[in-house]
Amino acid sequence: MFESKWVYIGVFFLSWTMQFLVIRLSHRYNFFIDRHKTNEPQKFHTSATPRSGGIGILTGILFLAATPLGWKIIFSLLLAFFSGIFEDFHRSIKPKTRLVLQLIAGAAGVFLTHSVVSYLGMGIYLPYWLAVLFSIFSIVGLMNAVNIIDGFNGLASGITLLILLSFGITSQNVGEDELLHIIMIVAAAVIGFFVVNFPKGKIFLGDGGAYMLGFIVALIGIFLAGHSTHVSPWYILAVLIYPVWEVLFSIYRKSRAGHSPLQPDAYHLHMLIYRHITQNNPKTAVFIVLGCSPFILLPALYAHNSMANAATVLLFISCYVFLYHTLRKKETAAYAK
């Protein structure tokens, strides 16, 4: 255990150091730079900022190669990372190419780690072939979900750290020691990014970092549910419900308005919170992370209970929808004046 602590400290400092190295090189050679003077609805920063924080996180996560399970994750993790980092660098990767890379990454993760959810709880079983497809598409979906919530300093990484904390507690409770070690390595690498990103936003995750974090938390969740009879799949959904519901609700509201679900807009919940509650970039992340923390952490106390976790999911959705419609009404009234 003492040696493991030094590994985690080493991962943190490696990730943290790489963030500053990437920042310096990005500004010097003018690559990975996210320009602030562009008319895009999801931009809330006020200076040109490198969008390559995933590089430092990935560097720390490479310590996973020291574990039997970890090295199996790295190959698929790299595919998930590359599906976004090319977009960060060239801004030219085609959506279909990105989706293919994500599907390959998800398939590699599922087959290499034998992470498949065939039992959905409450007496519902899936045929193995359908369970494999469900697991792969769940991973791809969460990769994109984390990218969607990556809108403010510390938001995506803060939510990811809460998710890892919940999964870590549950892994320890069910005796998944190797998985706990992997979670600690990933968390240490993410913290190395978080302290540079929050609150000043000196570097952003970028698509590569966001896809990578979505991939790893999805794979960990599927592994937990698939390998432990004491972990309900509804627990995994409860822990991941904020990014999952954000993307599902976004698809619903955009389709209802006659817009493409793939087209970015300025009406995600975190954007409404920014405009009508916090009016501050890092405070928006704090507001959401604190608001989501009970829904992410408390399910670890009843990870085996499908009904309790389903109730947690429904409660979160109810709170989300109420807050969303309240803020939308407020915005509509403000524009009417």
C-alpha positions as CSV (number, residue, x, y, z in Angstrom):
1,M,0.0,0.0,0.0
2,F,2.9,2.4,0.8
3,E,4.4,1.7,-2.6
4,S,1.1,2.3,-4.3
5,K,0.8,5.8,-2.6
6,W,4.1,6.8,-4.2
7,V,2.8,5.5,-7.6
8,Y,-0.3,7.8,-7.3
9,I,1.9,10.7,-6.2
10,G,4.2,10.1,-9.2
11,V,1.2,9.9,-11.6
12,F,-0.2,13.2,-10.3
13,F,3.1,15.1,-10.7
14,L,3.7,13.6,-14.1
15,S,0.3,14.7,-15.3
16,W,0.6,18.1,-13.6
17,T,4.1,18.7,-15.1
18,M,2.9,17.7,-18.6
19,Q,0.1,20.2,-18.4
20,F,2.6,23.1,-18.1
21,L,4.9,21.6,-20.8
22,V,1.9,21.3,-23.2
23,I,0.8,24.9,-22.4
24,R,4.2,26.3,-23.1
25,L,4.7,24.4,-26.3
26,S,1.2,25.1,-27.5
27,H,1.6,28.8,-27.1
28,R,5.2,28.8,-28.6
29,Y,4.3,26.8,-31.7
30,N,0.6,27.8,-32.0
31,F,-1.0,24.4,-32.0
32,F,-3.9,23.0,-30.0
33,I,-5.0,26.6,-29.4
34,D,-8.7,27.3,-28.8
35,R,-9.3,30.9,-30.0
36,H,-11.7,32.8,-27.8
37,K,-12.7,35.3,-30.5
38,T,-15.0,32.9,-32.4
39,N,-18.7,32.9,-32.6
40,E,-19.5,29.5,-31.1
41,P,-22.2,29.0,-28.5
42,Q,-20.2,26.7,-26.2
43,K,-17.2,29.2,-25.7
44,F,-17.0,31.0,-22.4
45,H,-13.3,31.7,-22.1
46,T,-11.7,35.1,-22.7
47,S,-8.2,34.2,-23.9
48,A,-6.6,31.8,-26.4
49,T,-6.2,28.6,-24.5
50,P,-4.6,25.2,-25.3
51,R,-7.2,22.4,-25.7
52,S,-4.8,19.5,-25.1
53,G,-5.1,18.7,-21.4
54,G,-5.8,15.1,-22.3
55,I,-2.1,14.7,-23.2
56,G,-0.9,15.1,-19.6
57,I,-3.7,12.9,-18.3
58,L,-2.8,10.2,-20.8
59,T,0.8,10.4,-19.8
60,G,-0.1,9.6,-16.2
61,I,-2.6,7.0,-17.1
62,L,0.2,5.0,-19.0
63,F,1.1,3.8,-15.5
64,L,-1.8,1.3,-16.0
65,A,0.6,-0.8,-18.1
66,A,2.1,-2.1,-14.8
67,T,-1.1,-4.0,-14.0
68,P,-2.5,-7.1,-15.8
69,L,-5.9,-5.5,-16.4
70,G,-4.4,-2.0,-17.0
71,W,-2.4,-2.9,-20.1
72,K,-5.5,-4.3,-21.7
73,I,-7.2,-1.0,-21.2
74,I,-4.4,1.2,-22.7
75,F,-4.8,0.1,-26.3
76,S,-8.5,0.9,-26.4
77,L,-7.9,4.0,-24.3
78,L,-5.5,5.3,-27.0
79,L,-8.1,4.8,-29.7
80,A,-10.6,6.8,-27.6
81,F,-8.0,9.6,-27.1
82,F,-7.0,9.7,-30.8
83,S,-10.7,10.0,-31.8
84,G,-10.6,13.5,-30.3
85,I,-7.0,14.7,-30.3
86,F,-6.9,14.9,-34.1
87,E,-9.9,17.2,-34.0
88,D,-8.1,19.3,-31.3
89,F,-5.1,19.6,-33.5
90,H,-6.4,19.8,-37.1
91,R,-10.1,20.6,-36.6
92,S,-10.7,18.4,-39.7
93,I,-11.6,14.9,-38.7
94,K,-14.8,13.7,-40.2
95,P,-17.7,12.8,-37.8
96,K,-18.0,9.3,-39.4
97,T,-14.2,8.7,-38.9
98,R,-14.5,9.8,-35.3
99,L,-17.4,7.6,-34.7
100,V,-15.6,4.6,-36.3
101,L,-12.6,5.2,-34.0
102,Q,-14.9,5.4,-31.0
103,L,-16.7,2.2,-31.9
104,I,-13.4,0.4,-32.4
105,A,-12.2,1.7,-29.0
106,G,-15.4,0.6,-27.3
107,A,-15.2,-2.9,-28.9
108,A,-11.6,-3.3,-28.0
109,G,-12.3,-2.3,-24.4
110,V,-15.2,-4.7,-24.1
111,F,-13.4,-7.7,-25.6
112,L,-10.0,-7.2,-24.0
113,T,-11.3,-6.7,-20.5
114,H,-14.3,-9.0,-20.9
115,S,-16.6,-6.1,-19.7
116,V,-20.1,-6.9,-20.8
117,V,-23.4,-6.1,-19.0
118,S,-25.9,-8.9,-19.8
119,Y,-28.0,-8.5,-16.6
120,L,-29.8,-5.2,-16.4
121,G,-31.3,-5.8,-13.0
122,M,-34.9,-6.4,-12.0
123,G,-34.9,-9.7,-13.7
124,I,-34.0,-8.4,-17.1
125,Y,-31.3,-10.4,-19.1
126,L,-29.9,-9.7,-22.5
127,P,-28.6,-12.3,-25.0
128,Y,-24.8,-12.2,-25.1
129,W,-24.6,-10.7,-28.6
130,L,-27.0,-7.9,-27.6
131,A,-25.2,-7.3,-24.3
132,V,-21.9,-6.8,-26.2
133,L,-23.6,-4.3,-28.6
134,F,-25.2,-2.5,-25.6
135,S,-21.9,-2.3,-23.8
136,I,-20.1,-0.9,-26.8
137,F,-22.7,1.7,-27.6
138,S,-22.9,2.7,-23.9
139,I,-19.2,3.4,-23.9
140,V,-19.4,5.5,-27.1
141,G,-22.4,7.3,-25.8
142,L,-20.7,8.3,-22.6
143,M,-17.6,9.4,-24.4
144,N,-19.7,12.0,-26.3
145,A,-21.7,12.8,-23.1
146,V,-18.6,13.8,-21.2
147,N,-17.5,15.9,-24.2
148,I,-20.9,17.7,-24.1
149,I,-20.6,18.7,-20.4
150,D,-17.0,19.9,-20.9
151,G,-18.1,23.5,-21.0
152,F,-16.6,25.3,-17.9
153,N,-13.4,25.1,-15.9
154,G,-13.4,22.0,-13.7
155,L,-16.8,20.7,-14.8
156,A,-16.1,17.6,-16.8
157,S,-13.0,16.7,-14.7
158,G,-14.7,17.5,-11.4
159,I,-17.7,15.2,-12.3
160,T,-15.2,12.5,-13.5
161,L,-13.4,12.7,-10.1
162,L,-16.7,12.3,-8.2
163,I,-17.6,9.3,-10.4
164,L,-14.2,7.7,-9.8
165,L,-14.6,8.3,-6.1
166,S,-17.9,6.5,-6.1
167,F,-16.6,3.6,-8.2
168,G,-13.5,3.4,-6.0
169,I,-15.6,3.0,-2.8
170,T,-17.7,0.3,-4.5
171,S,-14.6,-1.5,-5.9
172,Q,-13.1,-1.6,-2.4
173,N,-16.4,-2.8,-0.9
174,V,-16.7,-5.7,-3.4
175,G,-13.1,-6.7,-3.2
176,E,-12.0,-5.5,-6.7
177,D,-8.5,-4.5,-5.6
178,E,-6.9,-4.3,-9.0
179,L,-9.8,-2.2,-10.3
180,L,-9.4,0.1,-7.3
181,H,-5.7,0.5,-8.1
182,I,-6.6,1.5,-11.7
183,I,-9.2,4.0,-10.5
184,M,-6.6,5.6,-8.2
185,I,-4.1,5.9,-11.1
186,V,-6.7,7.5,-13.3
187,A,-7.9,9.8,-10.5
188,A,-4.3,11.0,-9.8
189,A,-3.8,11.8,-13.5
190,V,-7.1,13.7,-13.6
191,I,-6.3,15.7,-10.5
192,G,-3.0,16.7,-12.2
193,F,-5.1,18.3,-14.9
194,F,-7.8,19.6,-12.6
195,V,-5.5,21.9,-10.5
196,V,-4.3,23.6,-13.7
197,N,-7.7,23.8,-15.3
198,F,-9.6,25.0,-12.3
199,P,-10.3,27.8,-11.6
200,K,-8.2,29.8,-14.1
201,G,-8.6,27.6,-17.1
202,K,-5.0,27.7,-18.2
203,I,-5.6,24.5,-20.3
204,F,-8.7,22.7,-21.5
205,L,-9.4,19.0,-21.8
206,G,-10.1,19.2,-25.5
207,D,-12.1,16.5,-27.4
208,G,-9.3,14.0,-26.9
209,G,-9.3,14.4,-23.1
210,A,-13.1,14.4,-22.8
211,Y,-13.5,11.3,-25.0
212,M,-10.8,9.5,-23.0
213,L,-12.4,10.3,-19.6
214,G,-15.8,9.3,-20.9
215,F,-14.3,6.0,-22.2
216,I,-12.5,5.1,-19.0
217,V,-15.4,5.8,-16.5
218,A,-17.8,3.9,-18.8
219,L,-15.5,0.9,-19.1
220,I,-14.9,0.9,-15.3
221,G,-18.6,1.0,-14.7
222,I,-19.4,-1.9,-17.1
223,F,-16.5,-3.9,-15.7
224,L,-17.9,-3.5,-12.2
225,A,-21.5,-4.4,-13.1
226,G,-20.3,-7.3,-15.3
227,H,-17.9,-8.9,-12.9
228,S,-19.6,-8.4,-9.5
229,T,-22.9,-9.8,-8.6
230,H,-23.0,-7.2,-5.7
231,V,-23.1,-4.3,-8.1
232,S,-26.4,-3.4,-9.9
233,P,-26.3,-1.9,-13.4
234,W,-28.7,0.7,-12.0
235,Y,-26.0,1.8,-9.7
236,I,-23.7,2.5,-12.7
237,L,-26.5,4.4,-14.4
238,A,-27.2,6.4,-11.2
239,V,-23.5,7.4,-10.9
240,L,-23.3,8.4,-14.5
241,I,-26.7,9.9,-14.8
242,Y,-25.7,13.6,-15.2
243,P,-23.7,13.2,-18.4
244,V,-26.1,10.4,-19.6
245,W,-29.2,12.5,-19.1
246,E,-27.5,15.6,-20.5
247,V,-27.0,14.0,-23.9
248,L,-30.4,12.2,-23.9
249,F,-32.2,15.4,-23.0
250,S,-30.3,17.4,-25.5
251,I,-31.2,15.0,-28.3
252,Y,-34.9,15.2,-27.2
253,R,-35.1,19.0,-27.0
254,K,-33.2,19.6,-30.3
255,S,-35.3,17.1,-32.2
256,R,-38.5,18.6,-30.8
257,A,-37.3,22.0,-32.0
258,G,-36.6,20.7,-35.4
259,H,-32.8,21.0,-35.0
260,S,-30.1,18.4,-35.6
261,P,-29.0,16.7,-32.4
262,L,-25.4,17.0,-33.7
263,Q,-25.6,20.8,-34.0
264,P,-24.2,22.7,-31.0
265,D,-26.3,25.3,-29.2
266,A,-26.4,27.5,-26.2
267,Y,-29.1,25.8,-24.2
268,H,-27.4,23.1,-22.3
269,L,-28.2,23.2,-18.6
270,H,-24.7,24.3,-17.6
271,M,-25.0,27.3,-20.0
272,L,-28.4,28.3,-18.5
273,I,-26.9,28.1,-15.0
274,Y,-24.1,30.3,-16.1
275,R,-26.3,32.9,-17.6
276,H,-29.0,33.0,-14.9
277,I,-27.5,31.8,-11.7
278,T,-23.7,32.1,-11.4
279,Q,-22.5,34.5,-14.2
280,N,-19.1,33.1,-13.5
281,N,-17.1,30.3,-15.2
282,P,-15.6,28.3,-12.3
283,K,-18.6,29.0,-10.0
284,T,-20.8,27.3,-12.6
285,A,-18.7,24.1,-12.3
286,V,-18.8,24.3,-8.5
287,F,-22.6,24.7,-8.6
288,I,-23.1,21.7,-10.8
289,V,-20.5,19.4,-9.1
290,L,-21.9,20.1,-5.7
291,G,-25.5,19.6,-7.0
292,C,-24.6,16.3,-8.6
293,S,-22.5,15.0,-5.7
294,P,-25.3,13.4,-3.7
295,F,-26.6,11.5,-6.8
296,I,-23.1,10.2,-7.6
297,L,-21.8,9.4,-4.1
298,L,-24.8,8.2,-2.1
299,P,-25.5,5.3,-4.5
300,A,-22.2,3.7,-3.3
301,L,-24.1,3.0,-0.1
302,Y,-26.6,0.8,-1.9
303,A,-24.8,-0.3,-5.0
304,H,-26.5,-3.7,-4.9
305,N,-30.0,-2.3,-4.8
306,S,-31.5,-1.8,-8.3
307,M,-34.8,-0.3,-7.0
308,A,-33.0,2.3,-4.8
309,N,-30.7,3.3,-7.7
310,A,-33.6,3.5,-10.1
311,A,-35.3,5.8,-7.7
312,T,-32.1,7.9,-7.5
313,V,-32.1,8.1,-11.3
314,L,-35.7,9.3,-11.4
315,L,-35.1,11.8,-8.7
316,F,-32.1,13.3,-10.5
317,I,-34.1,13.5,-13.8
318,S,-37.0,15.2,-12.0
319,C,-34.6,17.8,-10.4
320,Y,-32.9,18.4,-13.7
321,V,-36.0,18.9,-15.7
322,F,-37.5,21.2,-13.1
323,L,-34.4,23.3,-13.0
324,Y,-34.0,23.4,-16.7
325,H,-37.6,24.5,-17.4
326,T,-37.4,27.1,-14.6
327,L,-34.2,28.6,-16.2
328,R,-35.6,28.5,-19.7
329,K,-38.8,30.4,-18.6
330,K,-36.5,32.9,-17.0
331,E,-34.5,33.3,-20.2
332,T,-37.6,33.6,-22.3
333,A,-39.1,36.3,-20.0
334,A,-35.8,38.2,-20.1
335,Y,-35.7,38.2,-23.9
336,A,-39.4,39.3,-24.0
337,K,-38.6,42.5,-22.2
